[in-house]
Amino acid sequence: MKHLMTLMALVVAVTAGAQGTSIHEYPWNPDSDGDNLIGINDLLDFLPVFGDEFGNPPDPCDYDGTPLEELMAGVANGDIILDSIFLEYQLQDVSTYYPVGCPDQVTDTLVFSNSAILSSLGVLSDQWYMFGYDVFGANCWFSFRWSLQNGQYYFHIQANALGDMAAEGFFGGAMTTSTDNSPIPFPEGWYLDEEGIHIESGWTSQDWAYYANYLHILPYWHYAE
């Protein structure tokens, strides 16, 4: 009973001190049920956390990631400055279709090679990306994306040069390609070495990277001072 009275006195004191202030000034909201009154329901919501520490920062992460994981996270948090990415790929696919005005099907094999220098970096709350132009003058994007809610990550590449070929049904019919979502640690097929970033798994037949004879992703970076 003594503890309950102490808590009630604390709530009254907080209420009295709140007069003339706006609710966003609280480090926490004592009006948990939102009825603009500090009552018994608010007190009951407060009791389960009575005695807990408040406002302490989260424990630091001591996970030692792979070189690829460290590079991706370092760019996101500013520890690493990504100068550019050299992107090069060759795609090969076979498509069967009906030419306009012809009743017979035609089977065609298409091999397409392309490269790009990506040098414009952007960092958002859920991804970082590099943007540039390929040898045909078309837009090209490489991005690393994440979800803070579920700890999932994936890679995404957009190659606008594939537009007409994708419309004809080649390379999964798309100009964009994305890996499956993955938690940390990344799959063994995702790694970084002296030859660049390797993403050797996570593609489906709807992704143009699925049809790659090779996909070369070479980042140029340095540590922030």
Backbone bond lengths (Angstrom), bond angles and torsions (degrees), N, CA, C in turn:
res aa  C-N    CA-C-N  psi(-1)  N-CA   C-N-CA  omega(-1)  CA-C   N-CA-C  phi
1 M - - - 1.460 - - 1.534 109.96 -
2 K 1.344 116.82 -40.60 1.454 120.48 -179.83 1.524 110.58 -61.49
3 H 1.355 116.43 -40.22 1.453 119.97 179.37 1.523 111.40 -67.51
4 L 1.346 116.49 -38.53 1.460 120.19 179.17 1.509 110.83 -62.67
5 M 1.345 118.33 -43.10 1.456 121.75 179.41 1.535 110.60 -64.44
6 T 1.333 115.08 -37.02 1.469 118.78 178.19 1.518 111.05 -63.42
7 L 1.338 115.78 -42.46 1.461 120.35 178.99 1.514 111.60 -64.67
8 M 1.363 116.01 -40.72 1.461 119.71 179.65 1.526 110.34 -65.35
9 A 1.322 116.35 -38.44 1.460 119.58 177.63 1.523 110.88 -64.88
10 L 1.333 116.15 -36.49 1.454 120.29 178.10 1.513 111.20 -64.54
11 V 1.332 116.40 -43.01 1.463 120.49 179.47 1.515 110.72 -63.79
12 V 1.356 117.15 -42.20 1.465 121.01 178.35 1.521 110.46 -61.90
13 A 1.334 116.38 -41.42 1.455 119.80 -179.68 1.524 111.28 -64.26
14 V 1.349 117.37 -40.05 1.459 120.98 178.18 1.511 110.18 -64.88
15 T 1.377 116.37 -40.28 1.452 120.55 179.75 1.521 111.15 -63.23
16 A 1.338 116.98 -44.43 1.455 120.88 -178.83 1.516 111.22 -64.26
17 G 1.314 115.86 -38.95 1.461 119.45 -178.64 1.506 112.75 -73.67
18 A 1.370 117.45 -13.43 1.457 120.49 -176.13 1.510 112.36 -85.89
19 Q 1.321 119.30 -10.39 1.446 121.25 -176.42 1.528 109.80 -62.58
20 G 1.336 113.32 133.19 1.449 119.41 178.89 1.509 113.98 82.56
21 T 1.345 118.82 6.09 1.456 122.04 178.01 1.516 109.24 -118.03
22 S 1.328 117.19 161.55 1.466 121.56 176.94 1.520 109.32 -94.64
23 I 1.338 115.98 156.25 1.459 120.83 -170.26 1.527 111.54 -65.57
24 H 1.362 118.48 -26.52 1.460 118.70 -177.03 1.519 113.16 -70.88
25 E 1.331 118.38 -6.90 1.458 120.48 179.25 1.526 112.34 -81.64
26 Y 1.335 117.77 -13.29 1.463 119.83 178.73 1.528 110.25 -72.10
27 P 1.311 118.29 142.75 1.462 119.17 169.61 1.521 111.61 -73.20
28 W 1.318 117.19 -14.17 1.463 123.79 172.04 1.523 106.46 -154.12
29 N 1.310 116.78 161.43 1.462 121.38 -174.98 1.523 110.07 -99.72
30 P 1.345 119.85 109.42 1.468 120.66 -179.98 1.519 112.93 -72.17
31 D 1.338 118.27 -17.79 1.469 121.77 179.77 1.524 108.47 -91.02
32 S 1.327 116.43 75.30 1.456 120.38 -171.76 1.518 113.50 -68.91
33 D 1.350 118.21 -27.29 1.463 119.01 -179.32 1.525 112.67 -94.53
34 G 1.332 117.54 0.77 1.446 121.56 172.43 1.512 116.30 68.17
35 D 1.354 117.75 26.65 1.468 119.23 -179.15 1.531 112.37 -99.37
36 N 1.353 116.03 10.44 1.464 122.35 179.10 1.531 113.23 66.95
37 L 1.320 117.08 15.22 1.460 122.46 175.32 1.522 108.70 -131.09
38 I 1.331 116.91 140.86 1.458 120.97 174.99 1.520 107.05 -93.26
39 G 1.316 116.59 100.83 1.456 121.36 -174.18 1.503 112.96 -123.83
40 I 1.346 114.83 -165.32 1.462 120.85 -175.22 1.519 112.12 -64.22
41 N 1.362 118.16 -33.85 1.465 120.29 178.69 1.529 111.34 -64.57
42 D 1.332 116.08 -38.94 1.463 119.36 177.00 1.527 111.14 -65.82
43 L 1.332 116.02 -37.76 1.461 120.60 178.71 1.517 111.06 -64.76
44 L 1.349 117.24 -40.94 1.468 120.78 179.73 1.527 111.25 -64.79
45 D 1.343 116.85 -34.46 1.465 119.46 176.82 1.520 111.62 -69.48
46 F 1.343 115.80 -27.74 1.462 120.36 -178.17 1.527 112.66 -79.61
47 L 1.364 116.71 -31.08 1.464 120.85 -173.47 1.529 114.34 -57.70
48 P 1.374 119.88 -40.19 1.479 118.49 -177.74 1.521 114.32 -60.71
49 V 1.351 117.52 -24.20 1.464 118.98 -177.71 1.523 111.76 -106.14
50 F 1.359 117.43 8.86 1.458 120.38 179.84 1.527 109.91 -62.90
51 G 1.318 116.94 130.16 1.461 122.33 -179.61 1.517 114.28 92.98
52 D 1.358 117.70 -10.98 1.456 119.94 178.13 1.527 110.14 -75.59
53 E 1.323 116.94 156.10 1.447 121.15 173.84 1.521 109.11 -73.69
54 F 1.340 116.23 146.27 1.457 120.93 -174.64 1.526 109.92 -126.27
55 G 1.335 115.51 135.54 1.453 119.97 172.46 1.514 115.21 81.13
56 N 1.337 118.83 10.53 1.453 119.88 178.38 1.527 110.24 -76.55
57 P 1.320 118.53 142.28 1.462 120.29 178.65 1.527 110.13 -68.59
58 P 1.354 116.88 155.70 1.478 119.38 178.21 1.519 111.15 -65.22
59 D 1.320 114.68 154.45 1.462 119.33 177.79 1.529 110.05 -61.83
60 P 1.327 118.24 141.12 1.467 120.34 179.25 1.518 110.70 -66.98
61 C 1.334 115.37 149.20 1.470 120.96 179.53 1.525 108.96 -84.12
62 D 1.327 116.97 125.15 1.459 120.99 179.72 1.526 111.56 -107.69
63 Y 1.338 117.18 20.60 1.463 121.39 179.23 1.525 110.39 -72.79
64 D 1.319 117.09 128.76 1.457 122.60 176.15 1.520 108.17 -96.99
65 G 1.335 116.34 102.28 1.450 121.03 -175.81 1.513 112.92 -79.96
66 T 1.324 115.47 172.78 1.452 121.73 174.23 1.533 108.77 -71.93
67 P 1.335 118.51 165.29 1.471 119.89 177.49 1.528 112.89 -54.66
68 L 1.338 118.02 -38.50 1.461 120.34 179.03 1.522 110.58 -67.79
69 E 1.325 117.58 -44.18 1.462 120.38 178.75 1.525 111.55 -61.97
70 E 1.320 116.55 -40.66 1.463 120.60 179.31 1.532 111.24 -65.96
71 L 1.340 117.10 -38.74 1.462 120.22 178.21 1.521 110.72 -65.36
72 M 1.326 117.18 -46.89 1.464 120.56 -178.13 1.528 110.81 -62.35
73 A 1.333 117.29 -45.56 1.463 121.09 -179.35 1.525 110.78 -69.57
74 G 1.341 117.09 -37.18 1.457 120.47 -179.07 1.521 112.75 -63.52
75 V 1.334 116.75 -38.39 1.463 119.84 176.25 1.523 110.09 -65.89
76 A 1.336 116.40 -39.40 1.465 120.73 -177.88 1.527 111.92 -65.67
77 N 1.336 117.73 -39.53 1.469 119.57 -175.84 1.530 113.72 -97.63
78 G 1.341 117.80 1.66 1.453 121.17 175.33 1.513 115.46 89.54
79 D 1.347 118.30 0.11 1.456 120.29 177.90 1.527 111.89 -70.32
80 I 1.331 116.16 -25.40 1.459 122.30 -179.33 1.524 108.63 -122.58
81 I 1.332 116.51 134.34 1.460 122.73 176.22 1.525 107.80 -98.93
82 L 1.317 116.25 116.39 1.462 121.16 179.06 1.526 108.34 -89.84
83 D 1.335 116.95 113.69 1.463 121.61 -176.03 1.526 111.83 -80.66
84 S 1.321 117.04 -44.42 1.464 120.85 -179.19 1.524 109.39 -167.70
85 I 1.317 114.76 168.49 1.467 121.90 173.96 1.523 107.61 -133.91
86 F 1.320 116.12 128.34 1.459 121.18 171.43 1.522 107.65 -93.49
87 L 1.327 115.83 122.07 1.464 121.95 -177.22 1.522 108.59 -118.03
88 E 1.314 116.33 127.39 1.459 121.71 -179.17 1.527 108.46 -142.01
89 Y 1.341 115.29 137.90 1.466 118.14 -179.60 1.524 110.13 -153.16
90 Q 1.329 114.90 156.13 1.454 122.99 170.48 1.524 108.04 -131.64
91 L 1.324 116.13 126.44 1.458 122.22 -177.78 1.519 109.84 -113.57
92 Q 1.334 115.55 146.00 1.464 120.70 177.02 1.521 108.61 -139.67
93 D 1.338 115.79 131.88 1.464 119.83 -178.76 1.524 108.72 -150.55
94 V 1.325 114.67 157.10 1.458 122.89 176.62 1.516 107.81 -118.83
95 S 1.329 116.38 130.59 1.461 120.72 -178.54 1.522 109.53 -132.51
96 T 1.317 115.85 139.06 1.467 122.35 176.71 1.520 108.32 -112.67
97 Y 1.331 117.03 127.56 1.458 120.59 -174.88 1.529 109.56 -152.88
98 Y 1.341 114.95 170.71 1.461 122.25 176.58 1.531 109.34 -102.60
99 P 1.332 118.39 116.31 1.471 119.24 174.06 1.521 111.21 -62.66
100 V 1.299 115.95 151.93 1.456 120.45 179.18 1.536 110.29 -60.35
101 G 1.351 116.05 127.02 1.458 121.37 178.21 1.508 114.79 82.26
102 C 1.344 117.93 6.47 1.466 121.10 -177.59 1.526 109.63 -121.10
103 P 1.343 118.84 131.59 1.472 120.70 -179.33 1.524 113.65 -81.26
104 D 1.322 117.63 -7.79 1.459 121.08 -175.16 1.535 110.94 -104.23
105 Q 1.320 116.13 143.35 1.447 121.04 176.73 1.527 111.55 -73.46
106 V 1.333 114.45 150.87 1.455 121.58 176.56 1.522 108.13 -125.19
107 T 1.321 117.14 134.20 1.461 121.91 175.48 1.518 108.41 -105.20
108 D 1.327 115.13 125.83 1.457 120.35 -174.41 1.524 109.23 -128.18
109 T 1.331 116.61 137.77 1.458 122.93 174.09 1.520 108.47 -105.70
110 L 1.315 115.16 129.49 1.461 120.46 -177.59 1.522 109.74 -122.65
111 V 1.326 116.49 130.71 1.463 123.31 174.11 1.525 106.78 -119.17
112 F 1.331 116.20 126.36 1.465 120.85 -176.54 1.523 109.18 -130.96
113 S 1.339 116.25 128.65 1.465 122.26 178.65 1.522 109.49 -117.40
114 N 1.334 115.61 145.11 1.456 120.13 -177.15 1.524 109.09 -157.60
115 S 1.337 115.77 158.66 1.455 121.16 174.79 1.519 108.64 -151.06
116 A 1.327 116.34 158.85 1.460 121.38 -177.58 1.520 109.66 -154.91
117 I 1.324 115.24 152.03 1.456 122.64 169.99 1.527 107.25 -109.63
118 L 1.322 116.33 119.62 1.459 121.98 179.56 1.520 107.67 -104.78
119 S 1.330 117.10 124.94 1.465 118.89 -173.15 1.518 114.11 -137.61
120 S 1.341 118.54 -0.35 1.466 121.30 179.25 1.528 108.84 -104.11
121 L 1.337 116.17 112.49 1.463 121.61 -175.44 1.521 110.80 -97.94
122 G 1.328 115.40 137.98 1.454 121.64 171.97 1.512 109.64 -134.04
123 V 1.328 116.90 140.65 1.461 122.02 179.53 1.523 108.50 -124.82
124 L 1.325 116.79 121.29 1.455 123.44 179.87 1.521 109.22 -115.12
125 S 1.325 116.90 -177.62 1.463 120.88 -177.26 1.522 112.54 -71.90
126 D 1.327 118.09 -20.29 1.460 120.32 -177.16 1.527 113.26 -127.49
127 Q 1.343 118.26 10.52 1.463 120.07 -179.45 1.529 109.96 -172.93
128 W 1.325 114.73 160.98 1.454 120.55 160.99 1.520 107.60 -125.58
129 Y 1.329 115.69 153.30 1.458 119.67 -175.13 1.523 110.12 -145.09
130 M 1.327 114.68 155.02 1.464 122.77 172.25 1.526 107.88 -120.85
131 F 1.342 116.08 136.04 1.454 122.34 -175.76 1.524 109.53 -123.61
132 G 1.328 116.12 145.91 1.458 120.53 176.42 1.513 111.02 -171.03
133 Y 1.346 115.91 -163.09 1.459 122.08 -177.55 1.521 109.53 -127.97
134 D 1.343 115.10 144.93 1.461 119.74 179.05 1.521 110.04 -89.80
135 V 1.341 116.25 -175.43 1.463 120.83 -176.38 1.519 112.44 -68.01
136 F 1.340 117.86 -15.80 1.455 121.87 177.13 1.531 111.96 -93.23
137 G 1.343 117.04 -1.43 1.452 121.18 -178.93 1.511 114.33 84.46
138 A 1.330 117.51 9.34 1.464 121.65 -179.62 1.529 110.79 -89.65
139 N 1.326 115.90 153.66 1.462 121.22 178.88 1.519 110.95 -67.30
140 C 1.333 115.05 146.22 1.460 121.17 177.70 1.526 108.36 -145.17
141 W 1.338 116.45 139.64 1.463 122.37 -177.02 1.525 109.72 -133.17
142 F 1.324 115.19 143.07 1.469 122.02 168.49 1.520 106.97 -129.00
143 S 1.335 117.32 130.35 1.468 119.32 -179.20 1.519 111.25 -140.78
144 F 1.325 113.84 151.90 1.457 123.69 174.14 1.521 106.68 -117.35
145 R 1.339 117.47 123.80 1.453 121.91 -170.56 1.527 110.80 -125.17
146 W 1.350 115.61 152.77 1.457 119.91 -176.24 1.517 111.02 -148.46
147 S 1.336 115.13 163.95 1.457 123.01 172.81 1.520 108.05 -124.71
148 L 1.333 117.63 118.58 1.455 120.85 178.50 1.520 111.82 -70.61
149 Q 1.338 116.93 -21.86 1.462 120.49 -177.43 1.525 112.51 -74.91
150 N 1.330 117.57 -38.64 1.467 118.95 -176.34 1.527 114.10 -120.71
151 G 1.351 118.02 3.96 1.463 120.40 176.00 1.514 114.74 65.79
152 Q 1.338 117.08 31.98 1.454 121.77 -179.85 1.529 110.13 -105.07
153 Y 1.334 115.83 147.61 1.462 122.31 -177.30 1.525 109.12 -134.91
154 Y 1.348 115.44 152.88 1.464 118.44 172.16 1.525 110.45 -158.70
155 F 1.345 115.14 160.87 1.457 122.96 177.80 1.520 109.28 -103.95
156 H 1.338 114.94 146.23 1.463 121.27 -177.32 1.524 108.33 -139.06
157 I 1.333 116.60 133.38 1.463 121.80 178.14 1.528 108.56 -132.28
158 Q 1.321 116.00 132.27 1.462 121.45 176.39 1.515 108.85 -119.02
159 A 1.345 115.73 129.60 1.460 122.12 -179.74 1.527 108.06 -129.01
160 N 1.316 116.96 98.20 1.459 120.73 -175.71 1.521 113.50 -67.64
161 A 1.328 117.70 -17.44 1.460 120.82 178.03 1.522 112.28 -64.31
162 L 1.316 117.39 -16.81 1.465 121.29 -178.79 1.523 112.53 -84.41
163 G 1.338 117.67 2.71 1.461 121.18 -171.51 1.521 114.76 -52.20
164 D 1.335 118.68 -57.77 1.467 121.39 -176.67 1.526 111.01 -66.63
165 M 1.327 116.87 -40.27 1.469 119.73 -179.14 1.526 111.15 -67.72
166 A 1.329 116.44 -37.98 1.461 119.81 177.11 1.524 110.56 -65.71
167 A 1.339 117.15 -38.09 1.459 120.91 178.91 1.525 111.68 -63.93
168 E 1.330 117.51 -26.19 1.457 121.69 178.14 1.520 112.35 -87.29
169 G 1.341 116.83 1.18 1.454 120.71 174.92 1.510 115.84 99.68
170 F 1.322 116.78 0.69 1.464 118.97 178.60 1.530 111.23 -80.86
171 F 1.326 115.67 155.05 1.470 124.06 170.74 1.532 112.69 56.91
172 G 1.314 115.94 42.94 1.465 120.97 177.61 1.506 114.00 78.20
173 G 1.336 117.69 1.25 1.454 121.00 177.28 1.512 114.40 72.39
174 A 1.343 117.70 23.11 1.463 119.39 -175.84 1.521 110.79 -140.33
175 M 1.335 115.00 152.97 1.467 121.17 174.13 1.514 111.49 -93.43
176 T 1.329 118.09 -8.11 1.459 121.71 -179.62 1.518 109.77 -115.41
177 T 1.316 114.94 154.78 1.460 120.90 178.00 1.520 108.48 -143.65
178 S 1.317 116.70 136.56 1.463 121.78 -178.74 1.518 110.00 -138.52
179 T 1.311 116.22 139.73 1.459 120.06 175.07 1.529 110.15 -74.30
180 D 1.317 115.38 168.76 1.456 120.77 168.14 1.525 109.51 -62.71
181 N 1.327 116.28 156.44 1.460 120.45 171.70 1.525 109.76 -68.73
182 S 1.320 116.85 146.78 1.458 120.91 -179.96 1.521 109.80 -146.92
183 P 1.330 117.05 139.67 1.471 119.55 169.76 1.521 109.56 -81.39
184 I 1.320 115.83 174.87 1.471 121.54 170.16 1.527 108.11 -87.99
185 P 1.328 119.94 137.87 1.461 127.49 2.55 1.524 112.67 -74.01
186 F 1.348 116.12 149.61 1.452 121.76 179.48 1.530 110.51 -65.74
187 P 1.340 117.22 159.30 1.476 120.13 174.21 1.525 111.46 -57.52
188 E 1.300 116.26 156.06 1.467 120.77 -179.15 1.521 112.06 -60.41
189 G 1.338 117.32 -27.85 1.453 121.14 -179.77 1.512 114.11 -77.50
190 W 1.341 117.39 -2.07 1.465 121.58 175.12 1.530 107.47 -108.49
191 Y 1.315 117.74 110.93 1.459 119.10 -178.18 1.527 109.93 -157.03
192 L 1.334 114.58 167.28 1.462 123.32 179.96 1.515 109.01 -122.62
193 D 1.332 116.72 132.24 1.461 121.43 172.33 1.519 108.36 -141.83
194 E 1.327 117.37 -167.44 1.460 120.86 -175.30 1.534 112.42 -65.75
195 E 1.328 117.50 -16.44 1.464 120.73 178.84 1.519 112.75 -91.16
196 G 1.324 117.12 -5.96 1.458 119.69 177.01 1.513 113.53 122.57
197 I 1.329 114.85 -159.36 1.465 122.66 -179.31 1.527 109.11 -89.21
198 H 1.307 115.99 126.30 1.465 121.49 178.05 1.531 108.91 -108.84
199 I 1.323 115.28 126.51 1.470 121.25 174.99 1.518 106.04 -126.99
200 E 1.314 116.38 91.61 1.455 122.10 -169.99 1.523 113.29 -105.19
201 S 1.318 116.66 10.87 1.465 120.36 177.73 1.521 108.37 -152.94
202 G 1.340 115.71 168.35 1.452 120.57 176.42 1.516 115.19 98.06
203 W 1.349 117.60 -3.77 1.461 120.65 179.02 1.525 110.40 -92.34
204 T 1.320 116.99 150.65 1.469 122.43 172.54 1.530 108.63 -117.65
205 S 1.320 117.24 175.24 1.464 121.57 -179.30 1.519 112.33 -66.47
206 Q 1.323 117.90 -9.83 1.468 121.47 175.21 1.526 112.32 -87.53
207 D 1.328 117.79 -3.40 1.461 122.82 -179.08 1.521 109.61 -105.31
208 W 1.346 116.67 134.70 1.458 117.48 -178.29 1.528 112.45 -66.52
209 A 1.332 117.40 -25.13 1.468 119.03 178.10 1.523 112.26 -65.83
210 Y 1.324 117.08 -20.31 1.463 121.94 176.88 1.537 110.36 -60.49
211 Y 1.337 117.32 -26.69 1.463 122.77 -174.87 1.526 112.05 -99.60
212 A 1.331 117.25 13.67 1.457 120.88 -175.01 1.527 111.96 -80.83
213 N 1.325 115.93 128.01 1.459 120.59 167.00 1.526 109.30 -71.04
214 Y 1.328 115.66 -35.39 1.455 121.15 170.52 1.528 108.47 -153.98
215 L 1.327 115.19 150.90 1.458 123.92 176.59 1.520 106.73 -137.39
216 H 1.331 115.91 108.76 1.456 122.03 -173.89 1.524 108.42 -108.73
217 I 1.339 117.04 118.15 1.461 122.64 -179.75 1.527 107.22 -124.02
218 L 1.322 115.96 106.04 1.461 120.61 -174.36 1.530 109.56 -116.93
219 P 1.353 117.77 108.66 1.469 120.46 179.39 1.529 111.26 -88.04
220 Y 1.339 115.47 146.69 1.462 122.96 172.28 1.529 106.69 -118.00
221 W 1.337 116.67 123.89 1.461 120.04 -171.99 1.516 111.24 -152.99
222 H 1.334 114.79 167.09 1.468 120.63 174.27 1.515 108.27 -149.60
223 Y 1.318 116.37 159.88 1.463 121.02 178.93 1.521 110.62 -75.01
224 A 1.327 115.38 141.82 1.470 120.51 176.43 1.529 109.38 -67.49
225 E 1.313 117.28 146.88 1.469 121.23 -179.72 1.529 110.79 -80.51
